[in-house]
């Protein structure tokens, strides 16, 4: 047999094996399918076939969750991520792998691998455990990198699980509502609205609204039957089981047996998830009949099974129900022993929802729920009052009254208030001297006499503020550690000590600061977070530490917990929202800020951040509401408020009000400015006054952009784009519109609409490929006064680089198009210094499709033109930027 024939036969065998395994997915025969995919994986590796090896690995990873093989699930996910991040690793499996195959696999499976890693981590260690947020953040980043934005919804599901475990039902429901949004794109996993609705139903039940939850599950069941649901059998069964639980609990007519889908239910052993749910409902039925022994026997078996399989998340649910059965049976000592182990492991996993449900079970004044609901049974329209978490009513925790309102009397309270008053008297001229006096006053308090943690926290905090030049940093660090030594089990003092260490670490005394490393401080924060009474302050300080270390996942977990415990704390809300915005989750940022405002935010900054976030999301009506609240809380006029308000009025068709707002802004800043001229022109154009609008637009065009240091480059580009649109659509002035577009080209931030319009003038499609071209634009003496030079760009620059995206039939044609457009950006010599061709070709209209922002580099970083080699290579990192 020839090599070609042998290879063809192997391909056929692999294809058949993959097809046989795939046919078992829809009927949920996961055990058998998992086995076949294992055979596919082994054979593909033996025959050096990458595609089928990846397919086998992926499907085993995905199906392992239904078989409670969580270790295998995580191992397959980690292996898949390693393969998809390294062409070299893939070639170890298939040396002759085409690069197109590698790129296709990266696009198809990368986000799914991170998604399953997050799922495995959540199941094994808890959904609010350390590192889980990082898995989700990495996965979201991969979704953006590969362009699979629809897959962001998959990570929304895990974010919901995270916030449920963090006992933050409001934020969890927000994540579900984003999945339920009909405008959201559907991922390759199909329509997942059924799952989001089911999660909301479960949270509703736990709050004590069982009948409402039942109706929600019935809605979820209808969604599970929708056309775009990819696995209808699995989806319906996963909805029916919890629905049946609530019907059993309330003594209503059962529904599951009558559902047609039950005829297709997989046999026992094929899907352990269904086997577990069947046992849970059987145990619940026994409990409702007071048959405690039968119920306990079923739950004990799964309790042991899940512990052996390291299925911590599911084990929490089983153990809670087992404790409930023991309490209902009057076996309180057994219940206490079971609860002690659960409490310890839930704390280690930061599973605050489990702890809340356990607290409700242990409350003798609270009716024991067989399903461990934490809310008392309420009517559908009754507002649920939340139970307090352990430690939540402490001074360090979220309180109905703040620590200051409680006016705790401590041994050193009066002296500390006196020292606090000294801060108010500091002037700029005598600050250093006065701060030294404050430090001396603080150190005059004998640390051995500090017996209350509130005094200890206040002392450390004040010393951090009074640190000054850091000349006595070493002494202060010793002093702070001596002070904290008697509070090793107090989260507030430990986190305050960690924050003090970071102040020294990043303070004026760099030499001593280098001796305090992150590795030295992190254990303080970790220990503080593990203590029972870790409250909003501790969590926020820990979040600050992790942010300084760029550990965004842990920072998010800490900020989220702090916000959960203190909804009206504007500082933590802004920090959490900023983190969300920085990780491309502006809708989450806006929700957090909105919740904080509704809860009575303690700082006007929250309303401002909400306004600018709504502006970025183009939600102009609500932005106007936030601006009104900000100005009301600020109790004064301030620049930029009416600028944003004017844009909001423009976008909602209220040109007259927009004009009034921008004129108020003009009076406040007391000078002409680019943004004022452009918004004034847009408002006048909307009011059908083209001649007056043109005057404002011409004034904007006459503005020297190098002097505009009050707007970002992106802000300038946005205004120019808005002006061009107003000129063309409202004022009907094509010439003025062209001038604004020319200015956008000159600053290297032209809109894609410009290129699309230009391409459409030549509506002939051709066989084209995509090219990225890096152009070097040489500059001359005219650059100093060039209209497109921005503030902060050097007057004496010799050249800049700009990247262009272009569709062309050849590289030569791409270069010609790019240089033609570059000539409209600056009149001077330009050259294409590097080209990155895309993969494959297709039919489309040729032309430039986008312009990248320009970059500058020092002369010494680049060869002189006369010394350049023909094959000069451009730094790849610079090019990608």
C-alpha positions in Angstrom: 0.0 0.0 0.0 1.4 3.4 -0.9 1.9 6.1 1.6 -0.9 8.2 0.0 -3.3 5.3 0.2 -2.3 4.5 3.8 -2.8 8.2 4.8 -6.2 8.2 3.1 -7.3 5.1 4.9 -6.2 6.5 8.3 -8.1 9.7 7.6 -11.2 7.7 6.9 -10.8 5.7 10.1 -10.4 8.9 12.1 -13.4 10.5 10.4 -15.6 7.5 11.2 -14.5 7.4 14.8 -15.1 11.1 15.2 -18.6 10.8 13.5 -19.6 7.8 15.7 -18.6 9.7 18.9 -20.3 12.9 17.7 -23.6 11.1 17.1 -23.8 10.3 20.8 -23.7 13.9 22.0 -27.2 15.0 21.1 -28.8 11.9 23.0 -26.5 12.8 26.0 -24.8 9.4 25.9 -21.7 11.1 27.3 -20.0 8.0 28.9 -19.9 6.1 25.6 -19.0 9.2 23.6 -16.2 10.1 26.0 -14.7 6.6 25.5 -14.8 6.9 21.7 -13.2 10.4 21.7 -10.5 8.9 23.9 -9.8 6.3 21.2 -9.9 9.0 18.6 -7.3 11.0 20.6 -5.0 8.1 21.0 -5.2 7.0 17.4 -4.7 10.6 16.1 -1.6 11.0 18.2 -0.2 7.7 17.1 -0.8 8.6 13.4 0.4 12.2 13.9 -2.9 13.9 12.9 -3.3 17.2 14.8 -6.9 18.0 13.8 -8.4 14.8 15.2 -6.1 14.9 18.2 -7.5 18.3 19.1 -11.1 17.2 18.4 -10.7 14.2 20.7 -9.1 16.4 23.4 -11.7 19.1 23.1 -14.7 16.8 23.3 -13.3 14.7 26.2 -12.7 18.0 28.0 -16.2 19.2 27.3 -17.9 15.9 28.3 -15.9 15.2 31.4 -18.1 17.7 33.4 -21.1 15.5 32.8 -19.2 12.5 34.1 -17.8 14.4 37.1 -14.2 13.8 35.8 -13.2 17.2 36.8 -9.5 16.4 37.0 -9.5 15.1 33.4 -11.5 18.2 32.4 -8.9 20.5 33.7 -6.0 18.5 32.3 -7.5 18.5 28.8 -8.2 22.2 29.0 -4.6 23.0 30.1 -3.2 20.8 27.3 -5.5 22.3 24.7 -4.5 25.9 25.8 -0.8 24.9 25.6 -1.3 23.5 22.1 -3.2 26.5 20.8 -0.7 28.9 22.1 2.3 27.3 20.5 2.8 26.3 16.9 5.9 24.4 18.0 3.8 22.2 20.4 1.4 21.4 17.6 4.2 20.3 15.3 5.4 17.8 17.9 2.1 16.0 17.1 2.1 16.7 13.3 5.4 17.9 11.9 3.9 18.7 8.5 1.0 20.7 9.9 -0.1 23.5 7.5 -0.1 26.9 9.2 -3.7 27.4 8.0 -4.7 24.4 10.1 -3.1 25.9 13.2 -4.8 29.3 12.8 -8.1 27.6 12.2 -7.8 25.6 15.4 -6.8 28.6 17.4 -9.8 30.5 16.2 -12.2 27.6 16.7 -11.1 26.2 20.1 -9.1 28.8 22.1 -12.0 30.5 23.9 -13.7 27.2 24.5 -10.5 25.8 26.2 -10.4 28.8 28.6 -14.2 28.4 29.2 -13.8 24.8 30.2 -10.8 25.6 32.4 -12.9 28.1 34.2 -15.7 25.5 34.6 -13.3 22.8 35.9 -11.7 25.2 38.3 -15.1 26.3 39.6 -16.3 22.8 40.1 -13.1 21.6 41.9 -12.2 24.6 43.9 -15.4 26.7 44.1 -16.6 29.4 41.7 -15.4 32.2 43.9 -12.0 30.6 44.7 -8.6 32.2 44.1 -7.7 32.3 40.4 -11.2 31.7 38.9 -11.6 35.4 38.0 -8.3 35.2 36.2 -9.6 32.2 34.1 -12.6 34.3 33.1 -10.5 37.4 32.3 -8.1 35.4 30.2 -11.0 33.8 28.3 -12.6 37.1 27.6 -9.3 38.4 26.3 -9.0 35.4 24.0 -12.6 36.1 22.7 -11.6 39.6 21.8 -8.3 38.5 20.2 -9.9 35.9 18.0 -12.9 38.0 17.2 -15.3 35.5 18.6 -17.3 38.1 20.5 -20.4 35.9 20.6 -18.4 33.6 23.0 -18.3 36.4 25.6 -21.8 35.2 26.5 -20.3 31.8 27.6 -18.1 33.6 30.1 -21.1 35.6 31.3 -22.5 32.2 32.5 -19.4 31.6 34.6 -19.4 35.2 35.9 -23.0 34.5 37.1 -21.8 31.4 38.9 -19.0 33.4 40.4 -21.3 36.1 41.7 -23.8 33.5 43.0 -21.0 31.9 45.0 -20.0 35.4 46.2 -23.6 35.8 47.4 -24.2 38.8 45.1 -27.5 37.9 43.5 -28.0 41.3 42.0 -24.8 41.3 40.0 -25.3 37.6 39.2 -28.7 38.4 37.7 -27.2 41.3 35.8 -24.8 38.8 34.1 -27.8 36.5 33.3 -29.8 39.4 31.9 -26.9 40.2 29.5 -27.2 36.6 28.2 -31.0 37.0 28.0 -30.6 40.1 25.9 -32.1 39.3 22.5 -29.6 41.6 20.8 -26.7 39.5 22.2 -25.0 37.4 19.5 -25.5 33.6 19.7 -22.3 31.6 20.2 -21.4 28.3 18.7 -22.9 26.7 21.8 -26.3 27.9 20.6 -29.0 29.8 22.4 -28.3 29.7 26.1 -31.1 31.9 27.4 -32.7 28.8 29.0 -29.7 28.5 31.3 -29.6 32.1 32.2 -33.3 32.1 33.0 -32.9 28.9 35.1 -30.1 30.5 37.1 -32.3 33.5 37.9 -35.1 31.1 38.9 -32.8 29.3 41.4 -31.7 32.6 42.9 -35.4 33.6 43.2 -36.2 30.4 45.0 -33.3 30.8 47.5 -34.7 34.3 48.3 -38.0 32.7 49.3 -40.2 33.2 46.3 -40.8 29.6 45.3 -43.9 30.1 43.1 -42.2 32.8 41.1 -39.2 30.5 40.7 -41.5 27.7 39.4 -42.9 30.1 36.7 -39.4 31.2 35.8 -38.3 27.5 35.3 -41.3 27.0 33.1 -40.2 30.0 31.0 -36.7 28.5 30.9 -38.2 25.2 29.7 -39.8 26.9 26.7 -36.5 28.7 26.0 -34.8 25.2 26.1 -37.1 24.2 23.2 -36.1 27.1 21.0 -34.8 26.5 17.5 -31.3 27.8 18.1 -30.7 25.6 21.3 -28.0 23.3 20.2 -28.6 20.4 22.7 -32.3 20.3 23.3 -32.4 17.1 25.3 -29.7 18.2 27.7 -31.1 21.7 28.0 -34.7 20.5 28.8 -33.5 17.9 31.3 -31.3 20.4 33.1 -34.3 22.6 33.4 -36.8 20.0 34.3 -34.9 18.5 37.3 -34.8 21.7 39.4 -38.4 22.6 38.3 -39.5 19.1 39.6 -37.6 19.8 42.9 -39.7 22.9 43.6 -43.0 21.1 42.6 -42.1 18.3 45.1 -41.3 20.8 47.7 -44.6 22.6 47.3 -46.7 19.5 46.9 -47.9 20.5 43.4 -48.6 18.3 40.5 -45.4 16.9 39.1 -44.5 17.6 35.5 -41.4 15.7 34.6 -42.9 12.3 33.9 -45.4 13.7 31.4 -42.8 15.6 29.3 -42.2 13.9 25.9 -38.5 14.5 26.3 -38.4 11.9 29.2 -38.7 9.1 26.6 -35.2 10.0 25.4 -33.6 10.2 28.9 -30.2 8.6 28.8 -29.7 5.4 30.8 -28.1 5.5 34.2 -24.3 5.9 34.1 -24.2 7.8 30.8 -24.6 11.2 32.4 -23.7 11.5 36.1 -25.2 15.0 36.2 -28.6 13.6 35.5 -28.0 10.6 37.9 -27.2 13.1 40.7 -30.3 15.2 40.0 -32.5 12.1 40.0 -31.1 11.1 43.4 -31.6 14.6 44.8 -35.3 14.6 43.8 -35.8 11.1 45.1 -34.2 12.1 48.4 -36.4 15.2 48.5 -39.5 13.1 47.9 -38.5 10.9 50.8 -37.9 13.9 53.0 -41.3 15.3 52.3 -42.7 12.0 53.5 -40.6 12.2 56.6 -38.6 9.1 55.5 -35.3 10.6 56.8 -33.2 7.4 56.6 -33.9 6.9 52.8 -33.2 10.5 52.1 -30.0 10.6 54.1 -28.8 7.3 52.6 -29.1 8.7 49.0 -27.4 12.0 50.0 -24.5 10.3 51.9 -23.7 8.2 48.9 -23.3 11.3 46.7 -21.6 13.2 49.4 -18.8 10.6 49.5 -18.8 10.2 45.7 -18.3 13.9 45.0 -15.6 14.3 47.7 -13.7 11.4 46.0 -14.1 13.1 42.6 -13.1 16.6 44.0 -16.4 18.0 42.9 -16.5 20.7 45.5 -19.2 22.9 44.0 -21.7 20.1 43.7 -20.6 18.7 47.1 -21.7 22.0 48.7 -25.2 21.5 47.4 -25.4 17.8 48.5 -23.9 18.6 52.0 -26.3 21.5 52.6 -29.3 19.2 51.8 -27.9 16.4 54.0 -27.5 18.8 56.9 -31.1 19.9 56.4 -32.3 16.3 56.5 -30.4 15.7 59.7 -31.9 18.8 61.3 -35.4 17.9 60.2 -34.9 14.4 61.6 -33.8 15.9 65.0 -30.2 14.6 64.6 -28.6 17.9 65.7 -25.2 16.6 66.7 -24.7 14.9 63.4 -25.9 18.0 61.6 -23.3 20.1 63.6 -20.5 17.8 62.7 -21.4 17.9 59.0 -21.8 21.7 59.2 -18.4 22.2 60.8 -16.6 20.6 57.8 -18.8 22.4 55.3 -18.2 25.8 56.9 -14.4 25.3 56.8 -14.3 24.2 53.2 -16.8 26.9 52.1 -14.6 29.6 53.7 -11.5 28.3 52.0 -13.4 28.5 48.7 -14.9 31.9 49.5 -18.3 30.5 48.8 -20.4 33.0 50.7 -23.7 31.8 49.3 -23.1 28.4 50.9 -22.2 30.0 54.2 -25.4 32.1 54.0 -27.5 29.1 53.4 -25.8 27.2 56.2 -26.4 30.1 58.6 -30.1 30.0 57.7 -30.2 26.2 58.4 -28.5 26.7 61.8 -30.9 29.5 62.8 -33.3 27.9 65.2 -35.8 30.7 64.7 -35.8 30.1 60.9 -37.9 27.3 59.3 -35.6 24.5 58.1 -35.8 24.2 54.3 -35.0 20.8 52.8 -33.3 22.6 49.9 -31.5 25.0 52.2 -33.1 28.3 51.0 -32.0 31.3 53.0 -35.1 33.4 52.4 -38.4 33.0 54.3 -41.2 32.0 52.0 -42.8 35.2 50.6 -45.4 36.2 48.1 -44.3 37.0 44.6 -44.5 40.8 45.1 -43.0 40.9 48.5 -39.6 42.5 48.9 -37.1 40.1 50.4 -35.0 41.3 53.4 -31.6 39.7 53.2 -30.2 37.7 56.2 -26.8 38.9 57.4 -23.7 36.9 56.7 -21.4 35.9 59.5 -19.3 38.9 60.4 -21.3 41.2 58.2 -22.6 43.2 61.1 -19.2 43.8 62.6 -17.5 47.2 62.3 -15.2 45.8 59.7 -18.1 44.2 57.8 -21.1 45.8 56.0 -23.2 47.4 58.6 -26.6 49.0 58.9 -24.6 51.8 60.4 -21.1 52.7 59.5 -18.3 52.4 62.0 -18.3 56.2 62.6 -22.1 56.1 63.2 -21.7 53.4 65.8 -19.3 55.7 67.7 -17.3 52.9 69.3 -15.5 54.1 72.4 -11.9 52.9 72.5 -9.1 53.5 74.9 -7.3 56.0 72.6 -10.3 57.5 70.8 -10.0 61.0 72.2 -6.2 61.2 71.6 -6.6 60.0 68.1 -9.3 62.5 67.4 -7.0 65.2 68.7 -4.2 64.0 66.4 -6.6 63.8 63.5 -7.4 67.4 64.0 -3.8 68.2 63.5 -4.1 67.2 59.9 -6.6 70.0 59.3 -4.0 72.6 60.3 -1.3 71.6 57.9 -0.3 74.2 55.3 1.7 73.7 52.2 4.6 75.8 53.6 5.0 73.9 56.8 3.7 70.4 55.8 6.9 68.5 56.3 7.5 70.0 59.7 3.9 69.4 60.8 3.8 65.8 59.4 6.9 65.1 61.5 5.1 66.4 64.5 2.1 64.1 63.7 4.4 61.1 63.4 6.0 61.9 66.7 2.5 62.3 68.3 1.4 58.9 66.9 4.6 57.2 68.1 4.2 58.7 71.6 1.3 56.3 72.2 2.7 53.2 73.7 2.0 50.3 71.4 1.6 48.0 74.4 -1.4 50.0 75.5 -3.2 49.6 72.2 -5.8 46.9 72.9 -8.6 47.7 70.6 -8.3 47.0 66.8 -10.0 50.2 65.9 -7.2 52.2 67.6 -4.6 50.0 65.9 -6.2 50.6 62.4 -6.5 54.3 63.0 -2.8 54.6 64.1 -1.5 52.7 61.1 -3.7 54.6 58.7 -2.7 58.0 60.1 1.0 57.1 60.1 0.6 56.2 56.4 -0.8 59.6 55.6 1.9 61.4 57.6 4.8 59.4 56.1 6.2 62.3 54.1 9.8 61.9 52.7 10.3 58.4 54.1 13.5 59.2 55.9 12.4 57.2 58.9 10.7 54.4 56.8 12.6 51.6 58.5 11.6 52.7 61.9 8.0 53.2 60.9 7.8 49.7 59.4 9.2 48.2 62.7 6.7 50.3 64.7 3.8 49.2 62.6 4.7 45.5 62.9 5.0 45.9 66.7 1.6 47.6 66.8 0.0 44.8 64.8 1.5 41.9 66.6 -1.3 41.6 69.1 -3.9 41.6 66.3 -2.8 38.6 64.2 -6.4 37.4 63.9 -8.0 40.7 63.0 -8.5 41.2 59.2 -8.7 45.0 59.4 -5.4 45.4 61.2 -3.6 42.9 58.9 -4.9 44.5 55.7 -4.1 47.9 57.1 -0.5 46.7 57.8 -0.3 45.4 54.3 -1.4 48.7 52.9 1.1 50.5 55.0 3.8 48.3 53.6 2.8 49.2 50.1 2.9 52.9 51.0 6.5 52.3 52.1 7.2 50.1 49.1 6.2 52.8 46.6 7.1 55.8 48.8 9.9 58.3 48.6 12.5 56.1 50.3 13.1 53.8 47.3 16.1 52.1 48.9 14.1 50.8 51.8 11.0 50.3 49.7 12.9 47.7 47.7 13.2 45.5 50.9 9.4 45.2 51.1 8.4 42.9 48.3 5.1 41.8 47.1 5.9 38.3 48.2 6.4 39.7 51.7 3.1 41.6 51.8 0.7 39.2 50.0 0.5 36.7 52.9 -0.9 39.5 55.1 -3.7 40.2 52.6 -4.4 36.5 52.0 -4.6 35.7 55.7 -6.9 38.7 56.3 -9.2 37.6 53.5 -9.5 34.1 55.1 -10.6 35.4 58.5 -14.3 35.2 59.2 -14.9 38.9 59.7 -13.1 40.2 56.6 -15.2 43.1 55.6 -15.4 45.7 52.9 -12.3 47.7 54.0 -10.2 44.6 54.1 -11.4 43.4 50.7 -10.8 46.8 49.2 -7.3 47.1 50.5 -6.5 43.6 49.3 -8.0 44.6 45.9 -5.7 47.6 45.8 -2.7 45.4 46.4 -3.6 42.9 43.7 -4.2 45.8 41.3 -0.7 47.1 42.0 0.6 43.7 41.1 -1.6 43.5 37.9 -3.4 40.5 39.3 -6.7 41.6 37.8 -8.5 38.4 38.6 -7.9 38.6 42.3 -8.4 42.3 42.4 -11.8 41.8 40.9 -12.7 39.1 43.4 -11.8 41.4 46.3 -13.4 44.5 45.0 -16.6 42.6 44.2 -16.7 41.2 47.7 -16.1 44.7 49.2 -18.9 46.1 47.0 -21.2 43.3 48.0 -20.7 44.1 51.7 -21.0 47.9 51.2 -23.1 48.9 48.3 -23.0 52.6 48.8 -19.2 52.8 49.1 -18.3 55.0 46.1 -14.6 54.4 46.2 -14.8 50.7 45.7 -17.6 51.0 43.2 -15.4 53.3 41.1 -12.5 50.9 41.4 -14.5 47.9 40.4 -16.1 49.8 37.5 -12.6 51.0 36.3 -11.4 47.4 36.3 -14.4 46.4 34.3 -13.8 49.1 31.8 -10.1 48.3 31.5 -11.1 44.7 30.7 -13.6 45.7 28.0 -16.7 45.2 30.1 -18.4 48.6 30.2 -21.9 47.3 30.7 -20.8 45.6 33.9 -19.1 48.9 34.9 -22.2 50.9 34.4 -24.3 48.3 36.3 -22.0 48.5 39.4 -22.1 52.3 39.4 -25.9 52.4 38.9 -26.4 50.0 41.9 -24.1 52.2 44.0 -26.1 55.2 43.1 -29.4 53.5 43.9 -28.0 52.5 47.3 -27.1 56.1 48.1 -23.5 56.5 46.9 -21.3 58.4 49.4 -19.4 60.3 46.8 -20.4 62.4 43.7 -17.6 60.7 41.7 -19.9 57.7 41.2 -22.4 59.7 39.3 -19.7 61.2 37.1 -18.2 57.8 36.3 -21.6 56.5 35.5 -22.2 59.4 33.1 -19.0 59.0 31.2 -19.5 55.2 31.0 -23.0 55.7 29.7 -21.6 58.1 27.2 -19.1 55.5 26.0 -22.0 53.0 25.6 -24.0 55.7 23.7 -26.8 55.5 26.3 -27.4 59.2 26.2 -30.8 59.4 28.0 -29.5 57.7 31.1 -26.2 59.7 30.8 -28.2 62.9 31.2 -29.8 61.6 34.4 -26.4 60.8 35.8 -25.1 64.2 34.9 -28.0 65.9 36.7 -27.4 63.8 39.8 -23.6 64.6 39.7 -24.3 68.3 39.4 -26.9 68.2 42.2 -24.5 66.4 44.5 -21.6 68.6 43.6 -23.7 71.7 44.3 -21.7 73.8 41.8 -21.0 74.1 38.1 -17.9 72.4 36.7 -16.3 72.2 33.3 -17.2 69.3 31.0 -20.7 68.6 32.6 -22.5 70.7 30.0 -20.2 69.5 27.2 -21.4 65.9 27.8 -24.9 67.2 28.4 -24.9 69.0 25.0 -23.8 65.8 23.2 -26.6 63.9 25.0 -29.1 66.5 23.8 -27.8 66.3 20.3 -28.1 62.6 20.2 -31.7 62.7 21.4 -32.7 65.4 18.9 -32.8 68.4 21.3 -30.7 70.8 19.3 -31.9 74.0 21.2 -31.1 72.5 24.6 -27.8 71.3 23.3 -26.9 74.8 22.1 -27.9 76.2 25.5 -25.7 73.6 27.3 -22.6 74.3 25.2 -23.0 78.1 25.6 -23.1 77.5 29.4 -19.9 75.5 29.0 -18.4 78.3 27.0 -19.2 80.8 29.7 -17.7 78.6 32.3 -14.3 78.0 30.5 -14.2 81.6 29.4 -12.4 80.9 26.1 -13.0 79.5 22.7 -12.1 75.8 22.4 -12.3 73.0 19.8 -15.0 71.0 21.5 -17.1 74.1 22.1 -16.9 75.2 18.4 -17.7 71.8 17.1 -20.7 71.0 19.4 -22.0 74.6 18.8 -21.8 73.9 15.1 -23.5 70.5 15.4 -26.4 72.1 17.4 -26.8 74.9 14.9 -26.8 72.4 12.0 -29.5 70.4 13.8 -31.5 73.6 14.2 -31.3 74.2 10.4 -29.0 77.2 10.7 -26.3 76.1 8.2 -24.7 79.5 7.7 -24.1 80.1 11.4 -23.1 76.5 11.9 -20.5 76.8 9.2 -18.9 79.8 11.1 -18.5 77.6 14.2 -17.1 74.7 12.1 -14.5 77.0 10.3 -13.4 78.3 13.7 -12.8 74.6 14.8 -10.8 74.0 11.6 -8.7 77.0 12.4 -7.8 75.7 15.8 -4.2 74.5 16.1 -4.4 71.0 17.4 -1.0 71.2 18.9 -2.5 73.6 21.4 -5.4 71.3 22.3 -4.1 69.7 25.4 -7.5 69.3 27.1 -8.7 66.5 24.8 -7.3 63.0 24.1 -6.4 62.0 20.6 -9.5 59.7 20.6 -11.6 62.6 21.8 -10.4 64.9 19.1 -11.0 62.2 16.4 -14.5 61.6 17.8 -15.3 65.3 17.6 -13.9 65.6 14.0 -16.0 62.6 13.0 -19.1 64.2 14.6 -18.5 67.5 12.8 -18.1 65.8 9.4 -21.3 64.0 9.9 -23.2 67.1 10.9 -21.7 69.0 7.9 -22.8 66.4 5.4 -26.2 65.3 6.8 -27.6 68.3 8.7 -25.9 71.3 7.0 -25.5 69.8 3.5 -21.9 71.2 3.2 -19.9 68.4 1.5 -16.8 70.7 1.3 -16.7 71.3 5.0 -17.3 67.7 5.7 -14.3 66.8 3.5 -12.1 69.2 5.4 -12.9 67.5 8.7 -12.2 64.1 7.2 -8.9 65.4 5.8 -8.0 66.5 9.3 -8.8 63.1 10.7 -6.4 61.6 8.1 -3.8 64.1 9.1 -3.9 63.0 12.7 -3.9 59.3 11.5 -7.3 58.5 13.1 -9.7 58.5 10.1 -13.0 56.6 10.5 -13.6 53.4 8.6 -16.7 55.0 7.2 -14.5 57.3 5.0 -12.7 54.3 3.5 -15.9 52.3 3.0 -17.5 55.3 1.2 -14.4 55.7 -1.0 -14.4 51.9 -1.8 -18.1 51.9 -2.7 -17.4 54.4 -5.5 -15.6 51.5 -7.2 -18.2 48.8 -6.6 -16.4 46.2 -8.7 -15.4 43.1 -6.6 -12.1 41.4 -7.4 -10.1 38.5 -6.0 -8.3 40.2 -3.1 -6.2 39.5 0.0 -5.8 41.5 3.2 -2.5 43.3 3.9 -1.2 45.3 6.8 1.3 47.8 5.6 3.7 49.7 7.9 4.5 53.1 6.4 7.3 55.5 7.5 6.4 59.1 6.9 9.4 61.4 6.7 8.9 64.9 8.2 10.4 68.2 7.4 10.3 71.8 8.8 6.6 72.1 8.0 5.8 69.6 10.7 6.1 72.3 13.4 3.1 74.1 12.1 1.4 71.1 10.5 -2.4 71.2 11.2 -2.5 67.6 12.1 0.3 67.7 14.8 -1.2 66.9 18.2 -0.3 68.2 21.6 2.6 66.2 23.0 4.0 65.2 19.7 7.6 66.4 19.3 8.2 69.4 17.1 11.6 68.1 15.9 10.5 64.5 15.0 12.1 63.2 11.8 9.5 60.6 11.0 6.5 58.7 12.3 5.1 55.2 11.5 1.5 54.4 10.6 -0.1 51.1 9.9 -2.8 50.6 7.2 -5.2 47.8 6.5 -5.9 47.3 2.8 -7.6 44.8 0.5 -5.7 44.3 -2.8 -4.9 41.8 -5.4 -1.2 41.9 -4.7 1.3 43.3 -2.3 2.5 45.8 -5.0 -1.1 47.0 -5.5 -1.5 47.3 -1.7 1.6 49.5 -1.5 0.3 51.8 -4.2 -3.0 52.3 -2.5 -1.5 52.9 0.9 1.1 55.5 -0.4 -1.7 57.3 -2.2 -3.7 57.7 1.0 -0.6 58.5 3.0 0.0 61.4 0.6 -3.2 62.9 1.9 -1.9 62.7 5.4 1.4 64.7 4.9 3.1 66.1 1.9 6.5 64.5 2.1 8.4 61.4 1.3 6.8 58.1 2.6 7.8 54.5 2.2 6.3 51.1 3.0 8.8 49.5 5.3 7.1 46.2 6.1 4.0 44.2 5.0 2.1 41.5 6.7 -0.1 39.5 4.3 -3.2 37.8 5.6 -4.2 34.2 4.9 -6.2 33.3 1.8 -8.1 35.4 -0.7 -11.7 36.2 -1.4 -13.9 38.5 -3.5 -14.4 42.0 -2.3 -13.9 45.6 -3.3 -10.2 46.6 -3.3 -9.1 49.6 -1.2 -7.9 50.8 2.1 -10.2 49.6 5.0 -8.6 51.3 8.0 -5.8 53.6 9.2 -3.9 52.9 12.4 -2.8 55.5 14.9 0.7 56.9 14.3 3.7 55.9 16.3 7.0 57.8 16.9 10.4 56.3 17.6 13.8 57.9 18.4 16.3 58.1 15.5 18.7 55.7 17.2 16.2 52.9 17.1 16.1 52.9 13.3 18.8 52.7 10.7 19.5 55.8 8.7 18.0 55.7 5.2 21.3 55.5 3.5 22.4 52.6 5.6 19.3 50.5 5.3 19.5 47.1 3.8 17.0 46.0 1.1 15.7 43.3 3.5 15.4 45.6 6.5 13.2 44.0 9.1 10.9 46.1 11.3 10.6 45.3 14.9 7.5 43.0 15.1 6.3 44.4 18.4 6.3 47.9 16.9 4.4 46.7 13.9 1.8 44.9 15.9 1.3 48.0 18.0 
